[in-house]
Amino acid sequence: MNIPFYSWSLGTKFSLTLLTVVFSIASMISASIIWMEKKGMEEALRDRGVAAAQALARLSVEPVMREQLWDLYELTKIMTRGDATEKNILVYAMVLDRNGIILSHSDPIRSRIGSSLEADPLYISAVKSDGPRIVDAEGPAGEPALDVSSLIILDGERIGTVRVGVTKLYMNDALKKQGVAVLAISSVLALCGLIGGLFIARRMTRPLKKLSGNMKALSDGLPMEERAVILKEKDEIGKLADTFNYMARTLREKERLLVRNERLASIGEFAAGLAHEIRNPLGSVVTAVNLLSSGNISDTEEAALKGVVKRETDRLNRILGDFLIFARPLPPRMVQSDINWILKETLDMAKRNDLFSNDISVNLDLKEDMKPLKVDPDQMRQLFWNMYINSVHAMKDGGSLTLVSKMKEGSAVVKIIDTGHGMDDEQMEKIFEPFFTTKEDGTGLGLAIVNRIVEAHGGKISVESRAGKGTAFTIEIPAGGEV
């Protein structure tokens, strides 16, 4: 009697599946091992052939020049002689003069001394080659082999050519034996997989049955209008699915509420982060407007402050757009920029912020030989502004802020060092995660945005800190600015 597959027990399905998976994986691994072994053996044969051909070419220089044919014959015989401990893979060796005439051959009966190979395609390709030339050929008994050629060079000129034959016969025999061994191992693994599958399946179905009973008990008493899932399977998984249907309707409503609450929470966190980032440039605008209203400024300062107001209001508009696509950041608009100028310009704006007290001293160590960087100036201003404000927050009781810039291996390196309260190891691991903050009024988006900007410029940022000892951020930006 034929039993449909969906009515099979879970143990049977699991065992057959595990058997198939184990056998498939073992077969793929076996094929990969054989293929890699074959590639390695072929490479070794090529290396042996090239080494033999080059050695014969070096040893043949003087005999060819002096036409010492007997010496050449001895050389070719030695190359193919082998010994009692190892089978020689060289099945023939020959020496040709510059015109393709055979001067010596390890098997003179097969290839007569004095015959010409000038029209032989293998000889022609060898002469045209700058280095050793390797092609597939046949050995004396018709077995597969490699024909390796090398030029005999004297004072930069070709005076002859050597050719050696490397048989593949022993390699193929070794691969066949290895294939049989690997197949046997794969079969044993498959059998072990089948036995293990039966054992695991038997142990696995018992808790599944108990779980099914517990879930049904949990859902007893709830109304059931329709099934959420309909399965043909009648095994343990099918029973578990039927039991799950009892709880599906109540869980569905809870899931909707949970998703809605999480969405509202995310919107709230994002809105708080947006307000935090708007506050920075807005503070600069307010500071500039207050200075303009004071009347105690020169015409030059008035023009500069008006420029600040316009630039920062434009920046506010861009920040709003950037936050709306925080998960999909805008690509940087790359232009050649002076990183030192951006550092100092942003620092001047930060000093006008109320958070920047007179108790904070600033030290600049900016190298004058900095190469122009291809960066987005606005994103760099956003980056440095966030870094400055972050450092100032860490030095509420005053301290020292140090800015360092230098070139290192084709990248611009900027260090921002403060003497604030520092961080412990756990805080440093999370410092760049969105919405992680150590400040009471922080949103945790400032350094997350910094990290995004650095990554968008193809750079990297790192932090070193010790609690109570201050913090040092290191930013590396490639000089080319490629992303």
N, C-alpha and C positions, 0 to 999 in steps of 0.2 A: 504494500500500500504506500503510495507516494504521499509524503507529508510536506506541505508548503513550507518554504523557508521561513516565513514570518511566524510559523508555529514552533520552530525549533527552540530548544532551551537556550538561555543566555550562555550557559557553560559551553555548549556545542559551538555557538557562534563565536564566542571569544577564543576558543581553542583553535578553530579553523582560521580565524583572522590572525591570531598570533603566529600560527604556523606559516601562513602566507607572508606576513611581514618579515619574520626572521629569515625565511628562505630567500625572499627578494633582497633583503639587505645583505645577507651572506653572499648571494650571487653577484650583486653589484660590487661589494668589497673585493670578492675574488677576482672579478674581471678587472677591477682597478689595479689590484696587486700584480696580476699577470701582465697587464699593459705597461705598468711602470717598470716591472722587471725586464720586459722586452725592450723598452726604451733604454734602460740602463745597460743591458747587455749590448744592444746595438751601438750605443755611445762608446762602450768599452772596446768593442771590435774596431770602431773607427779610430779611436785613439791608438790602439795597438798597431793598426795598419799604417797610420800616419807616422807613428814613431819608427816603425820598421823601415818605411820608405825613406824617411829623412836620414835615418842612420845609414842605410845602404847608399844613399846619394852622397853623404859625406865621405864614406869609406871608398867610394868609387872614383873620386876626383883624380887621384894620382894614377891608378891603373888605366883609366880612360885616357888621360893625357899622354901616358907612355905606351898605350896600346898593349898592356899586359893582360891578355885574354885569360890566361890560366888563373891569375889572381882574381879576376872578375868572376870566373866560374866557381872558384872556391868560396867567394863571398856569397854568391847566390845559393850555393848548396848549404852553406852554414845557416842562412836565413830560414831554410825550409827543413832542416834536419830534425829539430826537436830533441827531446831527451826522454829518458825512461820515466820520469816523474810527472811530466805534463805533456798533454797532446799539443802538438804545434798547430796553430790555426792558420799558418801561412802555407798555402798549397803550391804556390809558385812564386818565383822572383826572376826578373830579367833586367838587363842593362842595355840601353840603346844609345847609339851615338847621336850627334846633332842632326843627322839626316834620317833618323828612324831605322837604322840598320841594327839588327840584333848582334851585340857584342858578346853577350853571355846570357844563358838561360839555365835555371835549375833543372829543367828537363829538356836537354838538347835534342832528344829524339822527337819530342812533340813539337818543338819550335827550333828549326835549324838555325845554327849560327851563320850569320851573313845574310839571312833573308831580310827583306825590307817590310816595315810596318808603316811606311810613310803615308799610305792611303787609309790606314786604320782610323776610324772615327775616334776611338779612345785615345790614340796617340795624338791626333790633331787637337782634341780638347785639352789634353795634358800640356801640350806646348803653349797653348794660348792662355793657360791658367797662370796667375801670379804665384799661387801657393799650391799646396797639396790638393789634388783633385780626386774625389771619391765618387764612383758610379757602381751601380749594380751590374754584376756579371755572372758568368758560370765558371765553376771550378773544373779541373781536369776530368772528373767523373760526371759532369753535368749538374752538380749540386749548386745551390744558390751561394753566391760569394760576392765580395766587394773587391773592385779593382781600384787600387790606390796608386797614384802617380806622384812623383816629385822630381823636380828639375835638378840636374847636376850643374852647379854654378862654380865658375872659376873667374875671379877678378871681375865679377858683375856680369859675366856673359855665360849663356847656356852652352855647355859642351856636350850635354847628353841628357837622358831621361831614364829614370828607374820606375819599374812597375812591380807591385807585389799583389798577390791574390789572397784575400782573407776569407776563409770558408765560414758559412753560417750553419753548417751541419751540426756541430756540437751545441750551438746555441739553441737551435730548433729542438734537438733531442732533450735538452735541459728544460725548455719551456713545456714540452709535452708532459714530462714527468711532474713538473710543478703543477700543471693543470689538473692532472689526476689527483695529486695530493690535496690541492685546494678544493676540488669537487668533493672529495671524501670528507674533508673538514666541514664544508657547507652542509652536507647531508647529516652529519652528526649534530651540528648546531640546530638544523631544522627539527630533528627528532627530539632534541632536548627542549626546543621551543614548544613542541606539541605536548610533551609530558608536563612541562612547566605550566602551559596554558590550562590543561585539565585540572591541575592542582590548584592554581590561582582562581580559576572560574568557580570551582566548588566552594572555595572559601569566600568568594566575593558575593555569590548569590544569597548566602545565608543572611548577612546583614541587610542586603537589599530588601529581602522579604520582611524583615523586622521593621525596617524604615518605612516600608509601604503600609504596614499595619499601624504604625504610630501616626503617620500623616493622615490616614483615614479616620483614626480616633480624634485627631485634632480638628478635623473638619466636620465631624458629626453634628447634626442639629442645624446646619446652615442650609438655606433653600438652594435648590439647583434647578435652574430653568433650562440650561443647555450646556453641552460639553464644550469646553474651550479647545480641546485637542482630541482628535479622533485618530486612533492608530489601529492598523490591522494586526500588529503584533500581539500575541497572547502570552508572551514570556514575562519575566519579572519587570522588564522596562515598561511593557504595556500596562501592567497593573499599577506601576508607579505613576504613569501618565494619567490613568483613570483617577487615581487618588488625588493627584495634583489639581485636576479639574475642579474638585470640590472647593479648593482654596483660591482658585484663580480669580473669581469675581471679587472677593473681598480684598485680595492683594492688589487687584488692578486699580481700585479706587485709591488705596493707600499710595500706590506708586505715582498716580497723577498728582496727589497732594505733595508728595516728597519732591517730585521734579519741579513743581511750581515753587515750592519753598526754596529749593536750591537755586533756581533761576533768579528769584527775587533777592536772595542773599548775594549772589554773584553780581547782580546789577548794583546792589548797594555798595559792595566793596569796590566795584569799578568806578562808581560815581564818587566815592570818597577819594580814590586815587586821583581822579580827574581834578577834583577840587584842590588837592595837594599840589599838583603840578601847575595849576593855573595861578596859585598863590605866589609862586616865585617871580614870574615876570610881572605880575600885577603889582607886587611890592616895589619892583624897580620903577614902574610907571608912576606909582604914587610918590616915590622918593623924588623922581625927576620933576614932577609937577609941583611938589612942595618947594623944591629949590627954585623953580621958575617963579613961583609966587612970592618968594622972599624978597626979590628985587636986589639982592646983594651979590649979584653975579655979573661977570663981564659979558660982552657981546659974544665972545668966542665960546664961553661956557654955555651961554644961552642957546647958541646954535647946536652945540654938542648935545645938550639935554633934550632939545626938540627932536634931534635925530634918534636919541634913545627912546623917546616916547613912541615915535613912529615904528622903529624897529621892534620894540617889545610888544606893541599892540599887534603887529603883523605876526610876531612869534606866538602870541596867544591864540590867534586864529589857526595857525598850523598845529599847535599842541592839541587843540580840540579835534582836528582831523586825525592826528596820529593816534589819539586814544581810542577813537572809534574803530580803528583797524589795528588795535594792539596785537591781536592774534595773527594778523597778516600785515606785518610792518611794511611801510613804503620803502622802496629801494632808495638808497642814498643818491643824491644829485651831486656827482663827483666834479670838483673843480680843483685846480692847483691852488693850494693854500699854504700860508705860513703858520705852522702850528704854534710857534712861540707867540705870534701876534694874537691868535685866538685865545691862548692861555691868559695873556695879560689883559686883553679886552674883557673877557668874561670875569676875571678877577676884579677889575675895576668896578664892574656892575655889582658883583657880590659884596664888595666893601660898602656899598651904599645900602645894603639890606640891614634891617634893624638887628638881625641875629649876629651880624659881624661887629663885635664890640672892639673897643680900643685895647682891650687886654690880650688880643690875639695879634701876634707879630707874624710877618710874612717874610720868608726867605726865598729868593729866586736863584736858581742855578740852571739857567737856560743856555745851552750851548749855541753859539752864534753860527756854527757850521751846519745847522739843521737843514736838510734838503726839503724843498717844497713837497708837500704831500697831496695826493689826489684824494680829497675827502669831501664830505658834505659839511660846509662851514656851520650851517644852522644846527645840524645834528651834533657836531662837535661842541658848539656852545651849550646845547642842552646837556650833553654828557658832562662837561666840566662844571657847569652850574650845579648839577645834581651832586657831583663829587665835592665841590666846595661847601655847599650847604650841609651835606652829610658830615664833613669834617668839623664844621662850625658847631653843629649840634652836639658833637662829641667833646667839645671844649667849652662848655658853658661857664666854667670858672677861669677861662683864659688858657693860653698856650701858644704853640708855635705851629704855623702851617708852612711847609716847605714844598716848593715845586721844582722838579728836576726834569730836564729834557736832554736827550742825547740820541745819536744814531748808533745802531748796533746791528751788524750783519744785514744791512739793507732795510731795516725797519726803524721807525721812530719809537723811542721808548720814553714814556712820560710817567713820572712817579709823583704821587700826591701823598705827602706824609703829614700826619698830625700827631700831637702829643695828648690826645684825648683819653677817654676811659678804656679804650680798646675792647676786644671781644675774646670770648673763650672759643675752644675748638668747635663746640656744637653750633654756636652762632655763625662762625665762619663757613661752615658747611651749608648753611641755609641762606647766607646773606644775599645771594642773587636770585632767590626764588621769589616769584611775584607774591605780594601781599605779606611777606615776612618783614617784620620791623621790630626794633628794640626801643623805639620811641613811643611815648604815650600818645602823641598826636600824629604819628606817622601812618602811612598806608602801605609801605613796603613795596611801592612801585618805582621809587627813584633809582635804586641800584639795578632793579630788573630792566628798566629802560636803558640804563648805562650798558648793561651786558648785551642787550639786543643791538644797540648802536655799534658796539665794538665788533660783534659777530658780523653785522651787516657790512663792515669795512674790512672783513677778512682778518681781523686782529684777534687778540686774546687779552684777558684781564685776569690778574691774580691778586691775592690779598695775603698780607702777613700781619699778624696782630697778637698782642698779649694783653690780658686783662690788666688795666692800670698803667700800661706802658705805651699806649698809642697804637696807631694803625698806619700801614703803608700799602697803597694800591699801586700796582704796576700795570700800565697799559702799553701794549705793543701794536703798532699799526704799520702794515707794509707800506713802503715808500711809494709803490705803484698804485696801491689802493685797489687791486683786483679783488673781487669777491669770490 
